[in-house]
Amino acid sequence: MLGASLLGCGVSPDPNSPPEIYYGEDVCVECGMIITEPKYSAAYYTSDGEAKIFDDLGELCIHYLEHEDDTAKIWAHDFETEEWIDAVNATFVVADQIYTPMEFGIVAFKENDDAVELPR
């Protein structure tokens, strides 16, 4: 993996760019399950530059609250486009009919209008 080899060379990750997730290989730091779906995955960088990756936005929330990490940047995926977005500026929706990997039902949208149009 390129990310691991760069860290070994002393190159720090850039919190202004989302971390690389190898879907079907990388595991969630909270539950240990393999991350398979971009639209549900999320990540954050600690202020120390450590990337923490998650299979579900709910897992990110739990991990963050339990560990009280000092974060540099929090990333989520837009539910429709699957592009990485800055979670601070995202609109979040919690819906019972959205079946996320850990069943939290939380999804993110880059555009508020897209979130409003999601049936609940």
N, CA, C and O atoms as a printed pandas DataFrame, in Angstrom:
     atom_number atom_name residue_name chain_id  residue_number  x_coord  y_coord  z_coord
0              1         N          MET        A               1    0.836   -1.176    0.000
1              2        CA          MET        A               1    0.000    0.000    0.000
2              3         C          MET        A               1    0.882    1.241    0.000
3              4         O          MET        A               1    1.834    1.346    0.773
4              5         N          LEU        A               2    0.551    2.161   -0.867
5              6        CA          LEU        A               2    1.333    3.379   -1.007
6              7         C          LEU        A               2    1.318    4.213    0.262
7              8         O          LEU        A               2    2.361    4.712    0.684
8              9         N          GLY        A               3    0.136    4.375    0.884
9             10        CA          GLY        A               3    0.034    5.193    2.081
10            11         C          GLY        A               3    0.965    4.711    3.181
11            12         O          GLY        A               3    1.639    5.515    3.824
12            13         N          ALA        A               4    1.006    3.405    3.399
13            14        CA          ALA        A               4    1.877    2.850    4.429
14            15         C          ALA        A               4    3.341    3.065    4.086
15            16         O          ALA        A               4    4.152    3.337    4.971
16            17         N          SER        A               5    3.689    2.946    2.803
17            18        CA          SER        A               5    5.091    3.128    2.434
18            19         C          SER        A               5    5.507    4.584    2.558
19            20         O          SER        A               5    6.656    4.861    2.902
20            21         N          LEU        A               6    4.611    5.517    2.290
21            22        CA          LEU        A               6    4.950    6.927    2.450
22            23         C          LEU        A               6    5.174    7.269    3.917
23            24         O          LEU        A               6    6.089    8.021    4.255
24            25         N          LEU        A               7    4.342    6.718    4.779
25            26        CA          LEU        A               7    4.520    6.975    6.200
26            27         C          LEU        A               7    5.851    6.421    6.685
27            28         O          LEU        A               7    6.497    7.017    7.547
28            29         N          GLY        A               8    6.258    5.297    6.142
29            30        CA          GLY        A               8    7.539    4.709    6.513
30            31         C          GLY        A               8    8.709    5.579    6.095
31            32         O          GLY        A               8    9.776    5.517    6.705
32            33         N          CYS        A               9    8.521    6.387    5.065
33            34        CA          CYS        A               9    9.580    7.275    4.589
34            35         C          CYS        A               9    9.551    8.625    5.293
35            36         O          CYS        A               9   10.328    9.516    4.950
36            37         N          GLY        A              10    8.675    8.786    6.261
37            38        CA          GLY        A              10    8.613   10.031    7.007
38            39         C          GLY        A              10    7.748   11.092    6.352
39            40         O          GLY        A              10    7.757   12.240    6.797
40            41         N          VAL        A              11    6.991   10.744    5.293
41            42        CA          VAL        A              11    6.100   11.693    4.659
42            43         C          VAL        A              11    4.789   11.715    5.447
43            44         O          VAL        A              11    4.164   10.673    5.641
44            45         N          SER        A              12    4.377   12.886    5.896
45            46        CA          SER        A              12    3.159   13.009    6.675
46            47         C          SER        A              12    1.941   13.040    5.770
47            48         O          SER        A              12    2.007   13.579    4.665
48            49         N          PRO        A              13    0.815   12.463    6.226
49            50        CA          PRO        A              13   -0.412   12.552    5.435
50            51         C          PRO        A              13   -0.901   13.999    5.411
51            52         O          PRO        A              13   -0.618   14.772    6.326
52            53         N          ASP        A              14   -1.621   14.351    4.380
53            54        CA          ASP        A              14   -2.159   15.697    4.236
54            55         C          ASP        A              14   -3.621   15.693    4.668
55            56         O          ASP        A              14   -4.463   15.158    3.947
56            57         N          PRO        A              15   -3.951   16.277    5.828
57            58        CA          PRO        A              15   -5.339   16.265    6.282
58            59         C          PRO        A              15   -6.274   17.064    5.374
59            60         O          PRO        A              15   -7.493   16.973    5.518
60            61         N          ASN        A              16   -5.727   17.840    4.450
61            62        CA          ASN        A              16   -6.569   18.569    3.505
62            63         C          ASN        A              16   -6.969   17.707    2.310
63            64         O          ASN        A              16   -7.726   18.148    1.446
64            65         N          SER        A              17   -6.465   16.492    2.265
65            66        CA          SER        A              17   -6.855   15.511    1.259
66            67         C          SER        A              17   -7.393   14.298    1.996
67            68         O          SER        A              17   -6.826   13.893    3.011
68            69         N          PRO        A              18   -8.472   13.715    1.510
69            70        CA          PRO        A              18   -9.029   12.555    2.220
70            71         C          PRO        A              18   -8.065   11.377    2.199
71            72         O          PRO        A              18   -7.271   11.235    1.268
72            73         N          PRO        A              19   -8.134   10.542    3.215
73            74        CA          PRO        A              19   -7.261    9.365    3.235
74            75         C          PRO        A              19   -7.673    8.354    2.171
75            76         O          PRO        A              19   -8.826    8.321    1.740
76            77         N          GLU        A              20   -6.740    7.555    1.767
77            78        CA          GLU        A              20   -7.014    6.475    0.813
78            79         C          GLU        A              20   -7.636    5.320    1.592
79            80         O          GLU        A              20   -7.093    4.879    2.604
80            81         N          ILE        A              21   -8.771    4.839    1.114
81            82        CA          ILE        A              21   -9.381    3.643    1.687
82            83         C          ILE        A              21   -9.366    2.577    0.602
83            84         O          ILE        A              21   -9.827    2.816   -0.515
84            85         N          TYR        A              22   -8.845    1.422    0.922
85            86        CA          TYR        A              22   -8.837    0.291    0.006
86            87         C          TYR        A              22  -10.054   -0.566    0.325
87            88         O          TYR        A              22  -10.030   -1.415    1.217
88            89         N          TYR        A              23  -11.137   -0.312   -0.445
89            90        CA          TYR        A              23  -12.405   -0.990   -0.204
90            91         C          TYR        A              23  -12.263   -2.489   -0.436
91            92         O          TYR        A              23  -11.664   -2.945   -1.410
92            93         N          GLY        A              24  -12.839   -3.229    0.497
93            94        CA          GLY        A              24  -12.723   -4.679    0.449
94            95         C          GLY        A              24  -11.465   -5.186    1.141
95            96         O          GLY        A              24  -11.262   -6.396    1.237
96            97         N          GLU        A              25  -10.610   -4.274    1.629
97            98        CA          GLU        A              25   -9.373   -4.656    2.319
98            99         C          GLU        A              25   -9.227   -3.963    3.677
99           100         O          GLU        A              25   -8.982   -4.622    4.688
100          101         N          ASP        A              26   -9.376   -2.640    3.700
101          102        CA          ASP        A              26   -9.171   -1.884    4.939
102          103         C          ASP        A              26  -10.313   -2.131    5.913
103          104         O          ASP        A              26  -11.440   -2.421    5.512
104          105         N          VAL        A              27  -10.000   -2.010    7.214
105          106        CA          VAL        A              27  -11.004   -2.259    8.243
106          107         C          VAL        A              27  -11.313   -0.995    9.036
107          108         O          VAL        A              27  -10.471   -0.109    9.183
108          109         N          CYS        A              28  -12.520   -0.936    9.532
109          110        CA          CYS        A              28  -12.995    0.161   10.375
110          111         C          CYS        A              28  -12.255    0.123   11.709
111          112         O          CYS        A              28  -12.136   -0.935   12.326
112          113         N          VAL        A              29  -11.760    1.271   12.151
113          114        CA          VAL        A              29  -11.015    1.299   13.414
114          115         C          VAL        A              29  -11.926    1.106   14.626
115          116         O          VAL        A              29  -11.441    0.777   15.709
116          117         N          GLU        A              30  -13.220    1.301   14.466
117          118        CA          GLU        A              30  -14.133    1.134   15.595
118          119         C          GLU        A              30  -14.606   -0.312   15.738
119          120         O          GLU        A              30  -14.565   -0.863   16.838
120          121         N          CYS        A              31  -15.054   -0.937   14.646
121          122        CA          CYS        A              31  -15.653   -2.273   14.771
122          123         C          CYS        A              31  -14.802   -3.393   14.167
123          124         O          CYS        A              31  -15.063   -4.569   14.420
124          125         N          GLY        A              32  -13.793   -3.042   13.376
125          126        CA          GLY        A              32  -12.923   -4.050   12.791
126          127         C          GLY        A              32  -13.470   -4.735   11.551
127          128         O          GLY        A              32  -12.850   -5.665   11.035
128          129         N          MET        A              33  -14.623   -4.289   11.065
129          130        CA          MET        A              33  -15.189   -4.888    9.849
130          131         C          MET        A              33  -14.535   -4.283    8.611
131          132         O          MET        A              33  -14.071   -3.143    8.633
132          133         N          ILE        A              34  -14.505   -5.059    7.536
133          134        CA          ILE        A              34  -13.939   -4.581    6.276
134          135         C          ILE        A              34  -14.851   -3.494    5.701
135          136         O          ILE        A              34  -16.074   -3.638    5.688
136          137         N          ILE        A              35  -14.243   -2.418    5.231
137          138        CA          ILE        A              35  -14.986   -1.304    4.636
138          139         C          ILE        A              35  -15.231   -1.629    3.164
139          140         O          ILE        A              35  -14.289   -1.850    2.404
140          141         N          THR        A              36  -16.501   -1.658    2.770
141          142        CA          THR        A              36  -16.833   -2.076    1.407
142          143         C          THR        A              36  -17.583   -1.031    0.589
143          144         O          THR        A              36  -17.571   -1.104   -0.640
144          145         N          GLU        A              37  -18.234   -0.064    1.227
145          146        CA          GLU        A              37  -19.078    0.866    0.480
146          147         C          GLU        A              37  -18.683    2.316    0.732
147          148         O          GLU        A              37  -18.807    2.812    1.852
148          149         N          PRO        A              38  -18.205    3.000   -0.316
149          150        CA          PRO        A              38  -17.789    4.393   -0.156
150          151         C          PRO        A              38  -18.887    5.320    0.369
151          152         O          PRO        A              38  -18.602    6.185    1.197
152          153         N          LYS        A              39  -20.125    5.166   -0.084
153          154        CA          LYS        A              39  -21.157    6.130    0.288
154          155         C          LYS        A              39  -21.464    6.151    1.781
155          156         O          LYS        A              39  -22.072    7.103    2.269
156          157         N          TYR        A              40  -21.059    5.130    2.507
157          158        CA          TYR        A              40  -21.280    5.097    3.950
158          159         C          TYR        A              40  -20.014    5.363    4.757
159          160         O          TYR        A              40  -20.096    5.664    5.947
160          161         N          SER        A              41  -18.868    5.258    4.138
161          162        CA          SER        A              41  -17.611    5.367    4.887
162          163         C          SER        A              41  -17.267    6.813    5.218
163          164         O          SER        A              41  -17.755    7.749    4.584
164          165         N          ALA        A              42  -16.421    6.970    6.219
165          166        CA          ALA        A              42  -16.006    8.287    6.692
166          167         C          ALA        A              42  -14.619    8.154    7.307
167          168         O          ALA        A              42  -14.114    7.049    7.510
168          169         N          ALA        A              43  -14.020    9.291    7.597
169          170        CA          ALA        A              43  -12.671    9.276    8.162
170          171         C          ALA        A              43  -12.386   10.590    8.864
171          172         O          ALA        A              43  -13.051   11.600    8.631
172          173         N          TYR        A              44  -11.388   10.555    9.722
173          174        CA          TYR        A              44  -10.856   11.819   10.217
174          175         C          TYR        A              44   -9.375   11.685   10.458
175          176         O          TYR        A              44   -8.841   10.593   10.657
176          177         N          TYR        A              45   -8.732   12.829   10.435
177          178        CA          TYR        A              45   -7.318   12.918   10.778
178          179         C          TYR        A              45   -7.224   13.512   12.169
179          180         O          TYR        A              45   -7.895   14.495   12.484
180          181         N          THR        A              46   -6.392   12.913   12.994
181          182        CA          THR        A              46   -6.120   13.520   14.291
182          183         C          THR        A              46   -5.148   14.671   14.077
183          184         O          THR        A              46   -4.543   14.783   13.011
184          185         N          SER        A              47   -4.999   15.507   15.058
185          186        CA          SER        A              47   -4.051   16.622   14.935
186          187         C          SER        A              47   -2.611   16.110   14.823
187          188         O          SER        A              47   -1.723   16.848   14.398
188          189         N          ASP        A              48   -2.380   14.853   15.202
189          190        CA          ASP        A              48   -1.056   14.231   15.050
190          191         C          ASP        A              48   -0.837   13.685   13.644
191          192         O          ASP        A              48    0.247   13.187   13.339
192          193         N          GLY        A              49   -1.858   13.770   12.779
193          194        CA          GLY        A              49   -1.736   13.286   11.406
194          195         C          GLY        A              49   -2.143   11.843   11.194
195          196         O          GLY        A              49   -1.929   11.297   10.112
196          197         N          GLU        A              50   -2.726   11.211   12.206
197          198        CA          GLU        A              50   -3.165    9.828   12.060
198          199         C          GLU        A              50   -4.536    9.791   11.391
199          200         O          GLU        A              50   -5.460   10.480   11.825
200          201         N          ALA        A              51   -4.669    8.987   10.335
201          202        CA          ALA        A              51   -5.955    8.809    9.656
202          203         C          ALA        A              51   -6.715    7.678   10.329
203          204         O          ALA        A              51   -6.173    6.591   10.529
204          205         N          LYS        A              52   -7.962    7.934   10.677
205          206        CA          LYS        A              52   -8.838    6.909   11.233
206          207         C          LYS        A              52   -9.999    6.750   10.263
207          208         O          LYS        A              52  -10.664    7.725    9.912
208          209         N          ILE        A              53  -10.238    5.511    9.833
209          210        CA          ILE        A              53  -11.249    5.252    8.806
210          211         C          ILE        A              53  -12.370    4.391    9.378
211          212         O          ILE        A              53  -12.154    3.571   10.270
212          213         N          PHE        A              54  -13.588    4.601    8.834
213          214        CA          PHE        A              54  -14.789    3.973    9.378
214          215         C          PHE        A              54  -15.699    3.474    8.270
215          216         O          PHE        A              54  -15.740    4.048    7.182
216          217         N          ASP        A              55  -16.431    2.398    8.551
217          218        CA          ASP        A              55  -17.365    1.841    7.582
218          219         C          ASP        A              55  -18.739    2.488    7.650
219          220         O          ASP        A              55  -19.583    2.236    6.790
220          221         N          ASP        A              56  -18.976    3.319    8.662
221          222        CA          ASP        A              56  -20.288    3.901    8.889
222          223         C          ASP        A              56  -20.089    5.223    9.637
223          224         O          ASP        A              56  -19.265    5.298   10.549
224          225         N          LEU        A              57  -20.833    6.258    9.261
225          226        CA          LEU        A              57  -20.721    7.549    9.953
226          227         C          LEU        A              57  -21.030    7.429   11.447
227          228         O          LEU        A              57  -20.439    8.137   12.263
228          229         N          GLY        A              58  -21.942    6.547   11.799
229          230        CA          GLY        A              58  -22.250    6.334   13.216
230          231         C          GLY        A              58  -21.047    5.816   13.986
231          232         O          GLY        A              58  -20.848    6.175   15.147
232          233         N          GLU        A              59  -20.241    4.971   13.345
233          234        CA          GLU        A              59  -19.023    4.455   13.973
234          235         C          GLU        A              59  -18.026    5.584   14.212
235          236         O          GLU        A              59  -17.366    5.629   15.250
236          237         N          LEU        A              60  -17.920    6.494   13.248
237          238        CA          LEU        A              60  -17.038    7.648   13.433
238          239         C          LEU        A              60  -17.477    8.436   14.661
239          240         O          LEU        A              60  -16.645    8.805   15.489
240          241         N          CYS        A              61  -18.765    8.694   14.785
241          242        CA          CYS        A              61  -19.278    9.465   15.927
242          243         C          CYS        A              61  -18.976    8.779   17.250
243          244         O          CYS        A              61  -18.522    9.424   18.195
244          245         N          ILE        A              62  -19.222    7.491   17.324
245          246        CA          ILE        A              62  -18.956    6.745   18.563
246          247         C          ILE        A              62  -17.471    6.780   18.907
247          248         O          ILE        A              62  -17.101    7.061   20.047
248          249         N          HIS        A              63  -16.626    6.496   17.926
249          250        CA          HIS        A              63  -15.187    6.465   18.165
250          251         C          HIS        A              63  -14.682    7.831   18.627
251          252         O          HIS        A              63  -13.900    7.927   19.573
252          253         N          TYR        A              64  -15.131    8.865   17.961
253          254        CA          TYR        A              64  -14.712   10.218   18.310
254          255         C          TYR        A              64  -15.118   10.559   19.753
255          256         O          TYR        A              64  -14.310   11.090   20.514
256          257         N          LEU        A              65  -16.341   10.260   20.118
257          258        CA          LEU        A              65  -16.811   10.574   21.470
258          259         C          LEU        A              65  -16.100    9.745   22.535
259          260         O          LEU        A              65  -15.820   10.246   23.624
260          261         N          GLU        A              66  -15.806    8.491   22.233
261          262        CA          GLU        A              66  -15.136    7.628   23.211
262          263         C          GLU        A              66  -13.663    7.972   23.386
263          264         O          GLU        A              66  -13.121    7.835   24.482
264          265         N          HIS        A              67  -13.010    8.418   22.308
265          266        CA          HIS        A              67  -11.569    8.665   22.361
266          267         C          HIS        A              67  -11.197   10.134   22.494
267          268         O          HIS        A              67  -10.048   10.463   22.788
268          269         N          GLU        A              68  -12.166   11.018   22.279
269          270        CA          GLU        A              68  -11.941   12.463   22.390
270          271         C          GLU        A              68  -10.697   12.910   21.631
271          272         O          GLU        A              68   -9.913   13.718   22.129
272          273         N          ASP        A              69  -10.523   12.375   20.415
273          274        CA          ASP        A              69   -9.382   12.749   19.581
274          275         C          ASP        A              69   -9.455   14.222   19.201
275          276         O          ASP        A              69  -10.528   14.759   18.926
276          277         N          ASP        A              70   -8.306   14.855   19.192
277          278        CA          ASP        A              70   -8.194   16.217   18.682
278          279         C          ASP        A              70   -8.099   16.078   17.164
279          280         O          ASP        A              70   -7.089   15.594   16.651
280          281         N          THR        A              71   -9.125   16.490   16.451
281          282        CA          THR        A              71   -9.174   16.275   15.006
282          283         C          THR        A              71   -8.668   17.480   14.227
283          284         O          THR        A              71   -8.846   18.631   14.624
284          285         N          ALA        A              72   -8.029   17.170   13.099
285          286        CA          ALA        A              72   -7.575   18.202   12.178
286          287         C          ALA        A              72   -8.585   18.371   11.051
287          288         O          ALA        A              72   -8.802   19.484   10.571
288          289         N          LYS        A              73   -9.205   17.270   10.624
289          290        CA          LYS        A              73  -10.158   17.318    9.511
290          291         C          LYS        A              73  -11.028   16.069    9.559
291          292         O          LYS        A              73  -10.540   14.970    9.825
292          293         N          ILE        A              74  -12.325   16.247    9.297
293          294        CA          ILE        A              74  -13.262   15.138    9.278
294          295         C          ILE        A              74  -13.844   15.035    7.867
295          296         O          ILE        A              74  -14.283   16.031    7.292
296          297         N          TRP        A              75  -13.840   13.836    7.327
297          298        CA          TRP        A              75  -14.296   13.576    5.969
298          299         C          TRP        A              75  -15.479   12.613    5.969
299          300         O          TRP        A              75  -15.558   11.712    6.804
300          301         N          ALA        A              76  -16.394   12.815    5.026
301          302        CA          ALA        A              76  -17.507   11.897    4.781
302          303         C          ALA        A              76  -17.647   11.762    3.269
303          304         O          ALA        A              76  -17.017   12.498    2.509
304          305         N          HIS        A              77  -18.460   10.836    2.850
305          306        CA          HIS        A              77  -18.770   10.700    1.428
306          307         C          HIS        A              77  -20.172   11.218    1.175
307          308         O          HIS        A              77  -21.083   10.992    1.971
308          309         N          ASP        A              78  -20.339   11.919    0.056
309          310        CA          ASP        A              78  -21.675   12.313   -0.367
310          311         C          ASP        A              78  -22.443   11.025   -0.692
311          312         O          ASP        A              78  -21.947   10.171   -1.427
312          313         N          PHE        A              79  -23.633   10.896   -0.151
313          314        CA          PHE        A              79  -24.424    9.681   -0.300
314          315         C          PHE        A              79  -24.754    9.369   -1.757
315          316         O          PHE        A              79  -24.812    8.202   -2.146
316          317         N          GLU        A              80  -24.972   10.411   -2.562
317          318        CA          GLU        A              80  -25.342   10.185   -3.966
318          319         C          GLU        A              80  -24.138   10.039   -4.890
319          320         O          GLU        A              80  -24.103    9.129   -5.719
320          321         N          THR        A              81  -23.153   10.924   -4.758
321          322        CA          THR        A              81  -22.023   10.919   -5.703
322          323         C          THR        A              81  -20.853   10.082   -5.222
323          324         O          THR        A              81  -19.988    9.711   -6.016
324          325         N          GLU        A              82  -20.815    9.782   -3.934
325          326        CA          GLU        A              82  -19.733    9.044   -3.278
326          327         C          GLU        A              82  -18.407    9.814   -3.255
327          328         O          GLU        A              82  -17.371    9.231   -2.935
328          329         N          GLU        A              83  -18.420   11.105   -3.587
329          330        CA          GLU        A              83  -17.194   11.897   -3.503
330          331         C          GLU        A              83  -16.922   12.254   -2.049
331          332         O          GLU        A              83  -17.849   12.425   -1.257
332          333         N          TRP        A              84  -15.634   12.367   -1.704
333          334        CA          TRP        A              84  -15.262   12.813   -0.362
334          335         C          TRP        A              84  -15.703   14.266   -0.200
335          336         O          TRP        A              84  -15.551   15.076   -1.114
336          337         N          ILE        A              85  -16.245   14.583    0.959
337          338        CA          ILE        A              85  -16.629   15.959    1.279
338          339         C          ILE        A              85  -16.173   16.300    2.691
339          340         O          ILE        A              85  -16.007   15.422    3.538
340          341         N          ASP        A              86  -15.978   17.572    2.922
341          342        CA          ASP        A              86  -15.620   18.074    4.253
342          343         C          ASP        A              86  -16.855   17.903    5.137
343          344         O          ASP        A              86  -17.888   18.524    4.885
344          345         N          ALA        A              87  -16.757   17.080    6.151
345          346        CA          ALA        A              87  -17.915   16.772    6.991
346          347         C          ALA        A              87  -18.433   17.987    7.751
347          348         O          ALA        A              87  -19.616   18.042    8.088
348          349         N          VAL        A              88  -17.580   18.950    8.023
349          350        CA          VAL        A              88  -18.008   20.145    8.748
350          351         C          VAL        A              88  -19.043   20.924    7.940
351          352         O          VAL        A              88  -19.934   21.552    8.511
352          353         N          ASN        A              89  -18.927   20.884    6.619
353          354        CA          ASN        A              89  -19.844   21.622    5.758
354          355         C          ASN        A              89  -20.947   20.749    5.160
355          356         O          ASN        A              89  -21.731   21.229    4.342
356          357         N          ALA        A              90  -21.021   19.494    5.548
357          358        CA          ALA        A              90  -22.011   18.566    4.999
358          359         C          ALA        A              90  -23.357   18.719    5.691
359          360         O          ALA        A              90  -23.456   19.262    6.791
360          361         N          THR        A              91  -24.377   18.231    5.028
361          362        CA          THR        A              91  -25.703   18.102    5.628
362          363         C          THR        A              91  -25.919   16.618    5.897
363          364         O          THR        A              91  -25.729   15.787    5.009
364          365         N          PHE        A              92  -26.312   16.294    7.109
365          366        CA          PHE        A              92  -26.500   14.897    7.502
366          367         C          PHE        A              92  -27.980   14.566    7.633
367          368         O          PHE        A              92  -28.788   15.393    8.054
368          369         N          VAL        A              93  -28.307   13.345    7.265
369          370        CA          VAL        A              93  -29.675   12.855    7.376
370          371         C          VAL        A              93  -29.625   11.538    8.140
371          372         O          VAL        A              93  -28.761   10.695    7.898
372          373         N          VAL        A              94  -30.562   11.377    9.062
373          374        CA          VAL        A              94  -30.732   10.105    9.760
374          375         C          VAL        A              94  -32.100    9.574    9.343
375          376         O          VAL        A              94  -33.121   10.231    9.549
376          377         N          ALA        A              95  -32.111    8.383    8.758
377          378        CA          ALA        A              95  -33.367    7.827    8.259
378          379         C          ALA        A              95  -33.413    6.325    8.531
379          380         O          ALA        A              95  -32.450    5.604    8.272
380          381         N          ASP        A              96  -34.532    5.874    9.051
381          382        CA          ASP        A              96  -34.709    4.446    9.371
382          383         C          ASP        A              96  -34.618    3.540    8.150
383          384         O          ASP        A              96  -34.187    2.393    8.265
384          385         N          GLN        A              97  -35.017    4.038    6.986
385          386        CA          GLN        A              97  -35.034    3.178    5.802
386          387         C          GLN        A              97  -33.700    3.128    5.078
387          388         O          GLN        A              97  -33.592    2.448    4.058
388          389         N          ILE        A              98  -32.684    3.817    5.564
389          390        CA          ILE        A              98  -31.347    3.722    4.983
390          391         C          ILE        A              98  -30.564    2.717    5.817
391          392         O          ILE        A              98  -30.355    2.907    7.015
392          393         N          TYR        A              99  -30.138    1.646    5.160
393          394        CA          TYR        A              99  -29.453    0.561    5.855
394          395         C          TYR        A              99  -27.953    0.683    5.656
395          396         O          TYR        A              99  -27.389    0.157    4.697
396          397         N          THR        A             100  -27.316    1.393    6.588
397          398        CA          THR        A             100  -25.865    1.559    6.558
398          399         C          THR        A             100  -25.217    0.310    7.151
399          400         O          THR        A             100  -25.903   -0.484    7.795
400          401         N          PRO        A             101  -23.915    0.119    6.950
401          402        CA          PRO        A             101  -23.266   -1.127    7.403
402          403         C          PRO        A             101  -23.501   -1.485    8.872
403          404         O          PRO        A             101  -23.652   -2.662    9.198
404          405         N          MET        A             102  -23.533   -0.500    9.750
405          406        CA          MET        A             102  -23.751   -0.792   11.165
406          407         C          MET        A             102  -25.137   -0.343   11.640
407          408         O          MET        A             102  -25.400   -0.260   12.839
408          409         N          GLU        A             103  -26.018   -0.056   10.671
409          410        CA          GLU        A             103  -27.431    0.254   10.894
410          411         C          GLU        A             103  -27.695    1.546   11.673
411          412         O          GLU        A             103  -28.706    1.662   12.367
412          413         N          PHE        A             104  -26.777    2.522   11.555
413          414        CA          PHE        A             104  -27.032    3.820   12.173
414          415         C          PHE        A             104  -27.953    4.669   11.301
415          416         O          PHE        A             104  -28.657    5.538   11.816
416          417         N          GLY        A             105  -27.960    4.431    9.988
417          418        CA          GLY        A             105  -28.842    5.169    9.088
418          419         C          GLY        A             105  -28.458    6.625    8.892
419          420         O          GLY        A             105  -29.307    7.450    8.555
420          421         N          ILE        A             106  -27.183    6.950    9.101
421          422        CA          ILE        A             106  -26.712    8.327    8.937
422          423         C          ILE        A             106  -25.975    8.433    7.604
423          424         O          ILE        A             106  -25.070    7.649    7.319
424          425         N          VAL        A             107  -26.376    9.422    6.785
425          426        CA          VAL        A             107  -25.696    9.666    5.517
426          427         C          VAL        A             107  -25.417   11.160    5.378
427          428         O          VAL        A             107  -26.062   11.986    6.024
428          429         N          ALA        A             108  -24.446   11.496    4.526
429          430        CA          ALA        A             108  -24.028   12.880    4.337
430          431         C          ALA        A             108  -24.292   13.337    2.909
431          432         O          ALA        A             108  -24.290   12.542    1.969
432          433         N          PHE        A             109  -24.516   14.619    2.775
433          434        CA          PHE        A             109  -24.714   15.235    1.465
434          435         C          PHE        A             109  -23.898   16.513    1.380
435          436         O          PHE        A             109  -23.804   17.271    2.345
436          437         N          LYS        A             110  -23.321   16.736    0.235
437          438        CA          LYS        A             110  -22.593   17.982   -0.001
438          439         C          LYS        A             110  -23.567   19.150   -0.109
439          440         O          LYS        A             110  -23.320   20.234    0.420
440          441         N          GLU        A             111  -24.669   18.913   -0.798
441          442        CA          GLU        A             111  -25.667   19.957   -1.037
442          443         C          GLU        A             111  -26.899   19.729   -0.166
443          444         O          GLU        A             111  -27.457   18.632   -0.144
444          445         N          ASN        A             112  -27.313   20.755    0.539
445          446        CA          ASN        A             112  -28.488   20.665    1.393
446          447         C          ASN        A             112  -29.733   20.270    0.598
447          448         O          ASN        A             112  -30.551   19.495    1.093
448          449         N          ASP        A             113  -29.891   20.780   -0.611
449          450        CA          ASP        A             113  -31.059   20.451   -1.433
450          451         C          ASP        A             113  -31.161   18.954   -1.702
451          452         O          ASP        A             113  -32.263   18.407   -1.747
452          453         N          ASP        A             114  -30.031   18.290   -1.879
453          454        CA          ASP        A             114  -30.055   16.841   -2.096
454          455         C          ASP        A             114  -30.532   16.110   -0.848
455          456         O          ASP        A             114  -31.254   15.118   -0.941
456          457         N          ALA        A             115  -30.130   16.599    0.309
457          458        CA          ALA        A             115  -30.548   15.986    1.569
458          459         C          ALA        A             115  -32.041   16.164    1.793
459          460         O          ALA        A             115  -32.710   15.252    2.278
460          461         N          VAL        A             116  -32.562   17.319    1.446
461          462        CA          VAL        A             116  -33.982   17.602    1.633
462          463         C          VAL        A             116  -34.836   16.705    0.750
463          464         O          VAL        A             116  -35.947   16.338    1.131
464          465         N          GLU        A             117  -34.327   16.347   -0.430
465          466        CA          GLU        A             117  -35.092   15.526   -1.370
466          467         C          GLU        A             117  -35.101   14.044   -1.008
467          468         O          GLU        A             117  -35.886   13.283   -1.574
468          469         N          LEU        A             118  -34.255   13.621   -0.088
469          470        CA          LEU        A             118  -34.214   12.209    0.293
470          471         C          LEU        A             118  -35.491   11.834    1.037
471          472         O          LEU        A             118  -35.829   12.464    2.040
472          473         N          PRO        A             119  -36.201   10.821    0.561
473          474        CA          PRO        A             119  -37.418   10.399    1.281
474          475         C          PRO        A             119  -37.061    9.852    2.667
475          476         O          PRO        A             119  -36.040    9.186    2.837
476          477         N          ARG        A             120  -37.896   10.135    3.631
477          478        CA          ARG        A             120  -37.659    9.664    4.992
478          479         C          ARG        A             120  -38.744    8.714    5.424
479          480         O          ARG        A             120  -38.713    8.212    6.547
